Amino acid sequence: MKARIVIALSLIVVVVSYKGQDDMNRLTDKSFVKKQLDCILDRKPCDKIGLSIKDVIPIIAYNNCQRCNPPLKQRYAKLRNFMLRHYPNEWNAIIQYYSKRVPIQG
């Protein structure tokens, strides 16, 4: 469970940045983070950010962000490097899990 929380928080950072809301202060808001985690883990309904996270996770994990735009690719690289340095097992587990889910290309 701890690994899922770390990864979910990291993905919140990526998605919040992806949506043009590069506000890292959101991660200090415990109710915001809990709401997004409950969404990601399918425990409660999602808001727009939570739905975005769930949409982006498979896209990022499936192709290692190869089709991401340059700003998102840069954020993803920073996230990946941080996770590999501090949480390598958790990062590998989430990538392995989500890379098996082929995203729908629109």
Phi and psi restraints in degrees (range 20) as a CNS / XPLOR table:
assign (resid 1 and name C) (resid 2 and name N)
       (resid 2 and name CA) (resid 2 and name C) 1.0 -60.8 20.0 2
assign (resid 2 and name N) (resid 2 and name CA)
       (resid 2 and name C) (resid 3 and name N) 1.0 -40.9 20.0 2
assign (resid 2 and name C) (resid 3 and name N)
       (resid 3 and name CA) (resid 3 and name C) 1.0 -63.0 20.0 2
assign (resid 3 and name N) (resid 3 and name CA)
       (resid 3 and name C) (resid 4 and name N) 1.0 -40.8 20.0 2
assign (resid 3 and name C) (resid 4 and name N)
       (resid 4 and name CA) (resid 4 and name C) 1.0 -64.2 20.0 2
assign (resid 4 and name N) (resid 4 and name CA)
       (resid 4 and name C) (resid 5 and name N) 1.0 -36.9 20.0 2
assign (resid 4 and name C) (resid 5 and name N)
       (resid 5 and name CA) (resid 5 and name C) 1.0 -66.7 20.0 2
assign (resid 5 and name N) (resid 5 and name CA)
       (resid 5 and name C) (resid 6 and name N) 1.0 -46.0 20.0 2
assign (resid 5 and name C) (resid 6 and name N)
       (resid 6 and name CA) (resid 6 and name C) 1.0 -59.5 20.0 2
assign (resid 6 and name N) (resid 6 and name CA)
       (resid 6 and name C) (resid 7 and name N) 1.0 -45.9 20.0 2
assign (resid 6 and name C) (resid 7 and name N)
       (resid 7 and name CA) (resid 7 and name C) 1.0 -68.2 20.0 2
assign (resid 7 and name N) (resid 7 and name CA)
       (resid 7 and name C) (resid 8 and name N) 1.0 -41.6 20.0 2
assign (resid 7 and name C) (resid 8 and name N)
       (resid 8 and name CA) (resid 8 and name C) 1.0 -62.1 20.0 2
assign (resid 8 and name N) (resid 8 and name CA)
       (resid 8 and name C) (resid 9 and name N) 1.0 -42.0 20.0 2
assign (resid 8 and name C) (resid 9 and name N)
       (resid 9 and name CA) (resid 9 and name C) 1.0 -61.1 20.0 2
assign (resid 9 and name N) (resid 9 and name CA)
       (resid 9 and name C) (resid 10 and name N) 1.0 -41.9 20.0 2
assign (resid 9 and name C) (resid 10 and name N)
       (resid 10 and name CA) (resid 10 and name C) 1.0 -63.3 20.0 2
assign (resid 10 and name N) (resid 10 and name CA)
       (resid 10 and name C) (resid 11 and name N) 1.0 -40.1 20.0 2
assign (resid 10 and name C) (resid 11 and name N)
       (resid 11 and name CA) (resid 11 and name C) 1.0 -69.2 20.0 2
assign (resid 11 and name N) (resid 11 and name CA)
       (resid 11 and name C) (resid 12 and name N) 1.0 -32.5 20.0 2
assign (resid 11 and name C) (resid 12 and name N)
       (resid 12 and name CA) (resid 12 and name C) 1.0 -60.0 20.0 2
assign (resid 12 and name N) (resid 12 and name CA)
       (resid 12 and name C) (resid 13 and name N) 1.0 -43.2 20.0 2
assign (resid 12 and name C) (resid 13 and name N)
       (resid 13 and name CA) (resid 13 and name C) 1.0 -58.2 20.0 2
assign (resid 13 and name N) (resid 13 and name CA)
       (resid 13 and name C) (resid 14 and name N) 1.0 -47.3 20.0 2
assign (resid 13 and name C) (resid 14 and name N)
       (resid 14 and name CA) (resid 14 and name C) 1.0 -61.6 20.0 2
assign (resid 14 and name N) (resid 14 and name CA)
       (resid 14 and name C) (resid 15 and name N) 1.0 -46.9 20.0 2
assign (resid 14 and name C) (resid 15 and name N)
       (resid 15 and name CA) (resid 15 and name C) 1.0 -70.4 20.0 2
assign (resid 15 and name N) (resid 15 and name CA)
       (resid 15 and name C) (resid 16 and name N) 1.0 -41.9 20.0 2
assign (resid 15 and name C) (resid 16 and name N)
       (resid 16 and name CA) (resid 16 and name C) 1.0 -59.7 20.0 2
assign (resid 16 and name N) (resid 16 and name CA)
       (resid 16 and name C) (resid 17 and name N) 1.0 -41.7 20.0 2
assign (resid 16 and name C) (resid 17 and name N)
       (resid 17 and name CA) (resid 17 and name C) 1.0 -66.5 20.0 2
assign (resid 17 and name N) (resid 17 and name CA)
       (resid 17 and name C) (resid 18 and name N) 1.0 -40.8 20.0 2
assign (resid 17 and name C) (resid 18 and name N)
       (resid 18 and name CA) (resid 18 and name C) 1.0 -60.3 20.0 2
assign (resid 18 and name N) (resid 18 and name CA)
       (resid 18 and name C) (resid 19 and name N) 1.0 -37.4 20.0 2
assign (resid 18 and name C) (resid 19 and name N)
       (resid 19 and name CA) (resid 19 and name C) 1.0 -81.7 20.0 2
assign (resid 19 and name N) (resid 19 and name CA)
       (resid 19 and name C) (resid 20 and name N) 1.0 6.5 20.0 2
assign (resid 19 and name C) (resid 20 and name N)
       (resid 20 and name CA) (resid 20 and name C) 1.0 81.9 20.0 2
assign (resid 20 and name N) (resid 20 and name CA)
       (resid 20 and name C) (resid 21 and name N) 1.0 15.1 20.0 2
assign (resid 20 and name C) (resid 21 and name N)
       (resid 21 and name CA) (resid 21 and name C) 1.0 -113.5 20.0 2
assign (resid 21 and name N) (resid 21 and name CA)
       (resid 21 and name C) (resid 22 and name N) 1.0 64.8 20.0 2
assign (resid 21 and name C) (resid 22 and name N)
       (resid 22 and name CA) (resid 22 and name C) 1.0 -73.2 20.0 2
assign (resid 22 and name N) (resid 22 and name CA)
       (resid 22 and name C) (resid 23 and name N) 1.0 64.7 20.0 2
assign (resid 22 and name C) (resid 23 and name N)
       (resid 23 and name CA) (resid 23 and name C) 1.0 -118.1 20.0 2
assign (resid 23 and name N) (resid 23 and name CA)
       (resid 23 and name C) (resid 24 and name N) 1.0 94.1 20.0 2
assign (resid 23 and name C) (resid 24 and name N)
       (resid 24 and name CA) (resid 24 and name C) 1.0 -67.9 20.0 2
assign (resid 24 and name N) (resid 24 and name CA)
       (resid 24 and name C) (resid 25 and name N) 1.0 -16.4 20.0 2
assign (resid 24 and name C) (resid 25 and name N)
       (resid 25 and name CA) (resid 25 and name C) 1.0 -63.1 20.0 2
assign (resid 25 and name N) (resid 25 and name CA)
       (resid 25 and name C) (resid 26 and name N) 1.0 -21.8 20.0 2
assign (resid 25 and name C) (resid 26 and name N)
       (resid 26 and name CA) (resid 26 and name C) 1.0 -59.6 20.0 2
assign (resid 26 and name N) (resid 26 and name CA)
       (resid 26 and name C) (resid 27 and name N) 1.0 -29.2 20.0 2
assign (resid 26 and name C) (resid 27 and name N)
       (resid 27 and name CA) (resid 27 and name C) 1.0 -74.1 20.0 2
assign (resid 27 and name N) (resid 27 and name CA)
       (resid 27 and name C) (resid 28 and name N) 1.0 -12.1 20.0 2
assign (resid 27 and name C) (resid 28 and name N)
       (resid 28 and name CA) (resid 28 and name C) 1.0 -88.8 20.0 2
assign (resid 28 and name N) (resid 28 and name CA)
       (resid 28 and name C) (resid 29 and name N) 1.0 -8.4 20.0 2
assign (resid 28 and name C) (resid 29 and name N)
       (resid 29 and name CA) (resid 29 and name C) 1.0 -87.2 20.0 2
assign (resid 29 and name N) (resid 29 and name CA)
       (resid 29 and name C) (resid 30 and name N) 1.0 100.5 20.0 2
assign (resid 29 and name C) (resid 30 and name N)
       (resid 30 and name CA) (resid 30 and name C) 1.0 -60.2 20.0 2
assign (resid 30 and name N) (resid 30 and name CA)
       (resid 30 and name C) (resid 31 and name N) 1.0 -36.8 20.0 2
assign (resid 30 and name C) (resid 31 and name N)
       (resid 31 and name CA) (resid 31 and name C) 1.0 -68.8 20.0 2
assign (resid 31 and name N) (resid 31 and name CA)
       (resid 31 and name C) (resid 32 and name N) 1.0 -36.2 20.0 2
assign (resid 31 and name C) (resid 32 and name N)
       (resid 32 and name CA) (resid 32 and name C) 1.0 -62.9 20.0 2
assign (resid 32 and name N) (resid 32 and name CA)
       (resid 32 and name C) (resid 33 and name N) 1.0 -48.8 20.0 2
assign (resid 32 and name C) (resid 33 and name N)
       (resid 33 and name CA) (resid 33 and name C) 1.0 -62.6 20.0 2
assign (resid 33 and name N) (resid 33 and name CA)
       (resid 33 and name C) (resid 34 and name N) 1.0 -44.6 20.0 2
assign (resid 33 and name C) (resid 34 and name N)
       (resid 34 and name CA) (resid 34 and name C) 1.0 -60.8 20.0 2
assign (resid 34 and name N) (resid 34 and name CA)
       (resid 34 and name C) (resid 35 and name N) 1.0 -42.4 20.0 2
assign (resid 34 and name C) (resid 35 and name N)
       (resid 35 and name CA) (resid 35 and name C) 1.0 -60.7 20.0 2
assign (resid 35 and name N) (resid 35 and name CA)
       (resid 35 and name C) (resid 36 and name N) 1.0 -43.2 20.0 2
assign (resid 35 and name C) (resid 36 and name N)
       (resid 36 and name CA) (resid 36 and name C) 1.0 -68.9 20.0 2
assign (resid 36 and name N) (resid 36 and name CA)
       (resid 36 and name C) (resid 37 and name N) 1.0 -39.2 20.0 2
assign (resid 36 and name C) (resid 37 and name N)
       (resid 37 and name CA) (resid 37 and name C) 1.0 -64.6 20.0 2
assign (resid 37 and name N) (resid 37 and name CA)
       (resid 37 and name C) (resid 38 and name N) 1.0 -42.9 20.0 2
assign (resid 37 and name C) (resid 38 and name N)
       (resid 38 and name CA) (resid 38 and name C) 1.0 -60.0 20.0 2
assign (resid 38 and name N) (resid 38 and name CA)
       (resid 38 and name C) (resid 39 and name N) 1.0 -38.1 20.0 2
assign (resid 38 and name C) (resid 39 and name N)
       (resid 39 and name CA) (resid 39 and name C) 1.0 -65.9 20.0 2
assign (resid 39 and name N) (resid 39 and name CA)
       (resid 39 and name C) (resid 40 and name N) 1.0 -53.1 20.0 2
assign (resid 39 and name C) (resid 40 and name N)
       (resid 40 and name CA) (resid 40 and name C) 1.0 -57.7 20.0 2
assign (resid 40 and name N) (resid 40 and name CA)
       (resid 40 and name C) (resid 41 and name N) 1.0 -37.1 20.0 2
assign (resid 40 and name C) (resid 41 and name N)
       (resid 41 and name CA) (resid 41 and name C) 1.0 -90.3 20.0 2
assign (resid 41 and name N) (resid 41 and name CA)
       (resid 41 and name C) (resid 42 and name N) 1.0 10.2 20.0 2
assign (resid 41 and name C) (resid 42 and name N)
       (resid 42 and name CA) (resid 42 and name C) 1.0 59.4 20.0 2
assign (resid 42 and name N) (resid 42 and name CA)
       (resid 42 and name C) (resid 43 and name N) 1.0 33.7 20.0 2
assign (resid 42 and name C) (resid 43 and name N)
       (resid 43 and name CA) (resid 43 and name C) 1.0 -94.0 20.0 2
assign (resid 43 and name N) (resid 43 and name CA)
       (resid 43 and name C) (resid 44 and name N) 1.0 -26.7 20.0 2
assign (resid 43 and name C) (resid 44 and name N)
       (resid 44 and name CA) (resid 44 and name C) 1.0 -146.0 20.0 2
assign (resid 44 and name N) (resid 44 and name CA)
       (resid 44 and name C) (resid 45 and name N) 1.0 165.0 20.0 2
assign (resid 44 and name C) (resid 45 and name N)
       (resid 45 and name CA) (resid 45 and name C) 1.0 -61.9 20.0 2
assign (resid 45 and name N) (resid 45 and name CA)
       (resid 45 and name C) (resid 46 and name N) 1.0 157.7 20.0 2
assign (resid 45 and name C) (resid 46 and name N)
       (resid 46 and name CA) (resid 46 and name C) 1.0 -101.4 20.0 2
assign (resid 46 and name N) (resid 46 and name CA)
       (resid 46 and name C) (resid 47 and name N) 1.0 149.0 20.0 2
assign (resid 46 and name C) (resid 47 and name N)
       (resid 47 and name CA) (resid 47 and name C) 1.0 -92.6 20.0 2
assign (resid 47 and name N) (resid 47 and name CA)
       (resid 47 and name C) (resid 48 and name N) 1.0 -172.5 20.0 2
assign (resid 47 and name C) (resid 48 and name N)
       (resid 48 and name CA) (resid 48 and name C) 1.0 -61.5 20.0 2
assign (resid 48 and name N) (resid 48 and name CA)
       (resid 48 and name C) (resid 49 and name N) 1.0 -40.7 20.0 2
assign (resid 48 and name C) (resid 49 and name N)
       (resid 49 and name CA) (resid 49 and name C) 1.0 -65.8 20.0 2
assign (resid 49 and name N) (resid 49 and name CA)
       (resid 49 and name C) (resid 50 and name N) 1.0 -44.7 20.0 2
assign (resid 49 and name C) (resid 50 and name N)
       (resid 50 and name CA) (resid 50 and name C) 1.0 -60.2 20.0 2
assign (resid 50 and name N) (resid 50 and name CA)
       (resid 50 and name C) (resid 51 and name N) 1.0 -42.3 20.0 2
assign (resid 50 and name C) (resid 51 and name N)
       (resid 51 and name CA) (resid 51 and name C) 1.0 -63.5 20.0 2
assign (resid 51 and name N) (resid 51 and name CA)
       (resid 51 and name C) (resid 52 and name N) 1.0 -38.6 20.0 2
assign (resid 51 and name C) (resid 52 and name N)
       (resid 52 and name CA) (resid 52 and name C) 1.0 -63.1 20.0 2
assign (resid 52 and name N) (resid 52 and name CA)
       (resid 52 and name C) (resid 53 and name N) 1.0 -42.0 20.0 2
assign (resid 52 and name C) (resid 53 and name N)
       (resid 53 and name CA) (resid 53 and name C) 1.0 -60.1 20.0 2
assign (resid 53 and name N) (resid 53 and name CA)
       (resid 53 and name C) (resid 54 and name N) 1.0 -47.3 20.0 2
assign (resid 53 and name C) (resid 54 and name N)
       (resid 54 and name CA) (resid 54 and name C) 1.0 -64.9 20.0 2
assign (resid 54 and name N) (resid 54 and name CA)
       (resid 54 and name C) (resid 55 and name N) 1.0 -30.1 20.0 2
assign (resid 54 and name C) (resid 55 and name N)
       (resid 55 and name CA) (resid 55 and name C) 1.0 -73.4 20.0 2
assign (resid 55 and name N) (resid 55 and name CA)
       (resid 55 and name C) (resid 56 and name N) 1.0 -37.1 20.0 2
assign (resid 55 and name C) (resid 56 and name N)
       (resid 56 and name CA) (resid 56 and name C) 1.0 -82.4 20.0 2
assign (resid 56 and name N) (resid 56 and name CA)
       (resid 56 and name C) (resid 57 and name N) 1.0 -31.6 20.0 2
assign (resid 56 and name C) (resid 57 and name N)
       (resid 57 and name CA) (resid 57 and name C) 1.0 -51.3 20.0 2
assign (resid 57 and name N) (resid 57 and name CA)
       (resid 57 and name C) (resid 58 and name N) 1.0 -53.2 20.0 2
assign (resid 57 and name C) (resid 58 and name N)
       (resid 58 and name CA) (resid 58 and name C) 1.0 -64.7 20.0 2
assign (resid 58 and name N) (resid 58 and name CA)
       (resid 58 and name C) (resid 59 and name N) 1.0 -35.3 20.0 2
assign (resid 58 and name C) (resid 59 and name N)
       (resid 59 and name CA) (resid 59 and name C) 1.0 -64.3 20.0 2
assign (resid 59 and name N) (resid 59 and name CA)
       (resid 59 and name C) (resid 60 and name N) 1.0 -45.6 20.0 2
assign (resid 59 and name C) (resid 60 and name N)
       (resid 60 and name CA) (resid 60 and name C) 1.0 -67.3 20.0 2
assign (resid 60 and name N) (resid 60 and name CA)
       (resid 60 and name C) (resid 61 and name N) 1.0 -45.6 20.0 2
assign (resid 60 and name C) (resid 61 and name N)
       (resid 61 and name CA) (resid 61 and name C) 1.0 -73.4 20.0 2
assign (resid 61 and name N) (resid 61 and name CA)
       (resid 61 and name C) (resid 62 and name N) 1.0 -35.9 20.0 2
assign (resid 61 and name C) (resid 62 and name N)
       (resid 62 and name CA) (resid 62 and name C) 1.0 -64.0 20.0 2
assign (resid 62 and name N) (resid 62 and name CA)
       (resid 62 and name C) (resid 63 and name N) 1.0 -44.4 20.0 2
assign (resid 62 and name C) (resid 63 and name N)
       (resid 63 and name CA) (resid 63 and name C) 1.0 -122.9 20.0 2
assign (resid 63 and name N) (resid 63 and name CA)
       (resid 63 and name C) (resid 64 and name N) 1.0 22.8 20.0 2
assign (resid 63 and name C) (resid 64 and name N)
       (resid 64 and name CA) (resid 64 and name C) 1.0 57.1 20.0 2
assign (resid 64 and name N) (resid 64 and name CA)
       (resid 64 and name C) (resid 65 and name N) 1.0 33.1 20.0 2
assign (resid 64 and name C) (resid 65 and name N)
       (resid 65 and name CA) (resid 65 and name C) 1.0 66.6 20.0 2
assign (resid 65 and name N) (resid 65 and name CA)
       (resid 65 and name C) (resid 66 and name N) 1.0 27.1 20.0 2
assign (resid 65 and name C) (resid 66 and name N)
       (resid 66 and name CA) (resid 66 and name C) 1.0 -64.6 20.0 2
assign (resid 66 and name N) (resid 66 and name CA)
       (resid 66 and name C) (resid 67 and name N) 1.0 -31.0 20.0 2
assign (resid 66 and name C) (resid 67 and name N)
       (resid 67 and name CA) (resid 67 and name C) 1.0 -97.3 20.0 2
assign (resid 67 and name N) (resid 67 and name CA)
       (resid 67 and name C) (resid 68 and name N) 1.0 7.9 20.0 2
assign (resid 67 and name C) (resid 68 and name N)
       (resid 68 and name CA) (resid 68 and name C) 1.0 -71.3 20.0 2
assign (resid 68 and name N) (resid 68 and name CA)
       (resid 68 and name C) (resid 69 and name N) 1.0 152.4 20.0 2
assign (resid 68 and name C) (resid 69 and name N)
       (resid 69 and name CA) (resid 69 and name C) 1.0 -70.9 20.0 2
assign (resid 69 and name N) (resid 69 and name CA)
       (resid 69 and name C) (resid 70 and name N) 1.0 162.1 20.0 2
assign (resid 69 and name C) (resid 70 and name N)
       (resid 70 and name CA) (resid 70 and name C) 1.0 -54.3 20.0 2
assign (resid 70 and name N) (resid 70 and name CA)
       (resid 70 and name C) (resid 71 and name N) 1.0 -44.3 20.0 2
assign (resid 70 and name C) (resid 71 and name N)
       (resid 71 and name CA) (resid 71 and name C) 1.0 -63.6 20.0 2
assign (resid 71 and name N) (resid 71 and name CA)
       (resid 71 and name C) (resid 72 and name N) 1.0 -41.4 20.0 2
assign (resid 71 and name C) (resid 72 and name N)
       (resid 72 and name CA) (resid 72 and name C) 1.0 -68.3 20.0 2
assign (resid 72 and name N) (resid 72 and name CA)
       (resid 72 and name C) (resid 73 and name N) 1.0 -38.6 20.0 2
assign (resid 72 and name C) (resid 73 and name N)
       (resid 73 and name CA) (resid 73 and name C) 1.0 -61.1 20.0 2
assign (resid 73 and name N) (resid 73 and name CA)
       (resid 73 and name C) (resid 74 and name N) 1.0 -40.2 20.0 2
assign (resid 73 and name C) (resid 74 and name N)
       (resid 74 and name CA) (resid 74 and name C) 1.0 -65.8 20.0 2
assign (resid 74 and name N) (resid 74 and name CA)
       (resid 74 and name C) (resid 75 and name N) 1.0 -43.7 20.0 2
assign (resid 74 and name C) (resid 75 and name N)
       (resid 75 and name CA) (resid 75 and name C) 1.0 -64.5 20.0 2
assign (resid 75 and name N) (resid 75 and name CA)
       (resid 75 and name C) (resid 76 and name N) 1.0 -40.6 20.0 2
assign (resid 75 and name C) (resid 76 and name N)
       (resid 76 and name CA) (resid 76 and name C) 1.0 -61.6 20.0 2
assign (resid 76 and name N) (resid 76 and name CA)
       (resid 76 and name C) (resid 77 and name N) 1.0 -42.4 20.0 2
assign (resid 76 and name C) (resid 77 and name N)
       (resid 77 and name CA) (resid 77 and name C) 1.0 -61.9 20.0 2
assign (resid 77 and name N) (resid 77 and name CA)
       (resid 77 and name C) (resid 78 and name N) 1.0 -42.5 20.0 2
assign (resid 77 and name C) (resid 78 and name N)
       (resid 78 and name CA) (resid 78 and name C) 1.0 -63.1 20.0 2
assign (resid 78 and name N) (resid 78 and name CA)
       (resid 78 and name C) (resid 79 and name N) 1.0 -44.7 20.0 2
assign (resid 78 and name C) (resid 79 and name N)
       (resid 79 and name CA) (resid 79 and name C) 1.0 -61.0 20.0 2
assign (resid 79 and name N) (resid 79 and name CA)
       (resid 79 and name C) (resid 80 and name N) 1.0 -48.7 20.0 2
assign (resid 79 and name C) (resid 80 and name N)
       (resid 80 and name CA) (resid 80 and name C) 1.0 -58.6 20.0 2
assign (resid 80 and name N) (resid 80 and name CA)
       (resid 80 and name C) (resid 81 and name N) 1.0 -46.9 20.0 2
assign (resid 80 and name C) (resid 81 and name N)
       (resid 81 and name CA) (resid 81 and name C) 1.0 -62.5 20.0 2
assign (resid 81 and name N) (resid 81 and name CA)
       (resid 81 and name C) (resid 82 and name N) 1.0 -42.6 20.0 2
assign (resid 81 and name C) (resid 82 and name N)
       (resid 82 and name CA) (resid 82 and name C) 1.0 -61.7 20.0 2
assign (resid 82 and name N) (resid 82 and name CA)
       (resid 82 and name C) (resid 83 and name N) 1.0 -48.2 20.0 2
assign (resid 82 and name C) (resid 83 and name N)
       (resid 83 and name CA) (resid 83 and name C) 1.0 -65.0 20.0 2
assign (resid 83 and name N) (resid 83 and name CA)
       (resid 83 and name C) (resid 84 and name N) 1.0 -41.3 20.0 2
assign (resid 83 and name C) (resid 84 and name N)
       (resid 84 and name CA) (resid 84 and name C) 1.0 -64.8 20.0 2
assign (resid 84 and name N) (resid 84 and name CA)
       (resid 84 and name C) (resid 85 and name N) 1.0 -32.5 20.0 2
assign (resid 84 and name C) (resid 85 and name N)
       (resid 85 and name CA) (resid 85 and name C) 1.0 -75.6 20.0 2
assign (resid 85 and name N) (resid 85 and name CA)
       (resid 85 and name C) (resid 86 and name N) 1.0 -41.0 20.0 2
assign (resid 85 and name C) (resid 86 and name N)
       (resid 86 and name CA) (resid 86 and name C) 1.0 -104.9 20.0 2
assign (resid 86 and name N) (resid 86 and name CA)
       (resid 86 and name C) (resid 87 and name N) 1.0 -29.8 20.0 2
assign (resid 86 and name C) (resid 87 and name N)
       (resid 87 and name CA) (resid 87 and name C) 1.0 -139.2 20.0 2
assign (resid 87 and name N) (resid 87 and name CA)
       (resid 87 and name C) (resid 88 and name N) 1.0 59.8 20.0 2
assign (resid 87 and name C) (resid 88 and name N)
       (resid 88 and name CA) (resid 88 and name C) 1.0 -62.6 20.0 2
assign (resid 88 and name N) (resid 88 and name CA)
       (resid 88 and name C) (resid 89 and name N) 1.0 -39.6 20.0 2
assign (resid 88 and name C) (resid 89 and name N)
       (resid 89 and name CA) (resid 89 and name C) 1.0 -65.9 20.0 2
assign (resid 89 and name N) (resid 89 and name CA)
       (resid 89 and name C) (resid 90 and name N) 1.0 -42.9 20.0 2
assign (resid 89 and name C) (resid 90 and name N)
       (resid 90 and name CA) (resid 90 and name C) 1.0 -65.8 20.0 2
assign (resid 90 and name N) (resid 90 and name CA)
       (resid 90 and name C) (resid 91 and name N) 1.0 -43.4 20.0 2
assign (resid 90 and name C) (resid 91 and name N)
       (resid 91 and name CA) (resid 91 and name C) 1.0 -60.9 20.0 2
assign (resid 91 and name N) (resid 91 and name CA)
       (resid 91 and name C) (resid 92 and name N) 1.0 -47.1 20.0 2
assign (resid 91 and name C) (resid 92 and name N)
       (resid 92 and name CA) (resid 92 and name C) 1.0 -62.5 20.0 2
assign (resid 92 and name N) (resid 92 and name CA)
       (resid 92 and name C) (resid 93 and name N) 1.0 -38.0 20.0 2
assign (resid 92 and name C) (resid 93 and name N)
       (resid 93 and name CA) (resid 93 and name C) 1.0 -65.1 20.0 2
assign (resid 93 and name N) (resid 93 and name CA)
       (resid 93 and name C) (resid 94 and name N) 1.0 -44.0 20.0 2
assign (resid 93 and name C) (resid 94 and name N)
       (resid 94 and name CA) (resid 94 and name C) 1.0 -69.3 20.0 2
assign (resid 94 and name N) (resid 94 and name CA)
       (resid 94 and name C) (resid 95 and name N) 1.0 -40.3 20.0 2
assign (resid 94 and name C) (resid 95 and name N)
       (resid 95 and name CA) (resid 95 and name C) 1.0 -64.1 20.0 2
assign (resid 95 and name N) (resid 95 and name CA)
       (resid 95 and name C) (resid 96 and name N) 1.0 -43.3 20.0 2
assign (resid 95 and name C) (resid 96 and name N)
       (resid 96 and name CA) (resid 96 and name C) 1.0 -61.9 20.0 2
assign (resid 96 and name N) (resid 96 and name CA)
       (resid 96 and name C) (resid 97 and name N) 1.0 -44.6 20.0 2
assign (resid 96 and name C) (resid 97 and name N)
       (resid 97 and name CA) (resid 97 and name C) 1.0 -64.0 20.0 2
assign (resid 97 and name N) (resid 97 and name CA)
       (resid 97 and name C) (resid 98 and name N) 1.0 -50.7 20.0 2
assign (resid 97 and name C) (resid 98 and name N)
       (resid 98 and name CA) (resid 98 and name C) 1.0 -79.6 20.0 2
assign (resid 98 and name N) (resid 98 and name CA)
       (resid 98 and name C) (resid 99 and name N) 1.0 -22.8 20.0 2
assign (resid 98 and name C) (resid 99 and name N)
       (resid 99 and name CA) (resid 99 and name C) 1.0 -69.9 20.0 2
assign (resid 99 and name N) (resid 99 and name CA)
       (resid 99 and name C) (resid 100 and name N) 1.0 -17.1 20.0 2
assign (resid 99 and name C) (resid 100 and name N)
       (resid 100 and name CA) (resid 100 and name C) 1.0 -79.0 20.0 2
assign (resid 100 and name N) (resid 100 and name CA)
       (resid 100 and name C) (resid 101 and name N) 1.0 -13.2 20.0 2
assign (resid 100 and name C) (resid 101 and name N)
       (resid 101 and name CA) (resid 101 and name C) 1.0 -96.6 20.0 2
assign (resid 101 and name N) (resid 101 and name CA)
       (resid 101 and name C) (resid 102 and name N) 1.0 103.0 20.0 2
assign (resid 101 and name C) (resid 102 and name N)
       (resid 102 and name CA) (resid 102 and name C) 1.0 -71.3 20.0 2
assign (resid 102 and name N) (resid 102 and name CA)
       (resid 102 and name C) (resid 103 and name N) 1.0 121.1 20.0 2
assign (resid 102 and name C) (resid 103 and name N)
       (resid 103 and name CA) (resid 103 and name C) 1.0 -71.0 20.0 2
assign (resid 103 and name N) (resid 103 and name CA)
       (resid 103 and name C) (resid 104 and name N) 1.0 150.3 20.0 2
assign (resid 103 and name C) (resid 104 and name N)
       (resid 104 and name CA) (resid 104 and name C) 1.0 -77.5 20.0 2
assign (resid 104 and name N) (resid 104 and name CA)
       (resid 104 and name C) (resid 105 and name N) 1.0 124.3 20.0 2
assign (resid 104 and name C) (resid 105 and name N)
       (resid 105 and name CA) (resid 105 and name C) 1.0 -92.6 20.0 2
assign (resid 105 and name N) (resid 105 and name CA)
       (resid 105 and name C) (resid 106 and name N) 1.0 123.9 20.0 2
